[in-house]
Amino acid sequence: METQDAPFEIVYQQHTLKVETLRIGKSVLYKITNEQKPGVFVVTRAKDAEGHFFWTSVPEGKPDLAAAIGSLIEEQIKP
């Protein structure tokens, strides 16, 4: 079952991005959109073989961008 939290905004490189949280089963995905540019960018937190968490894009391929945006998301969602 998919659930969605209220959207929020982050600022990345002077652009305001809309972030939507999607919860699908045990997975949490963050859908990022930018009104100035078409398209969607999706990130999630994953765990490596040593048990360390990291941000990754879905599909993979933009690790630096995922890490930068992921850290901004993390600042917003931490209690």
HUMOSUL-V32014 format. One record per helix or strand. SS is the DSSP state (@ for helix, = for strand). FROM is the first residue (numbers start at 1). TO is the last residue. Records with the same first field share a line. If there is no record, write none. Layout:
# HUMOSUL-V32014
SS->FROM-TO + FROM-TO
This chain:
# HUMOSUL-V32014
=->2-4 + 8-12 + 15-24 + 27-34 + 37-47 + 53-57
@->63-77
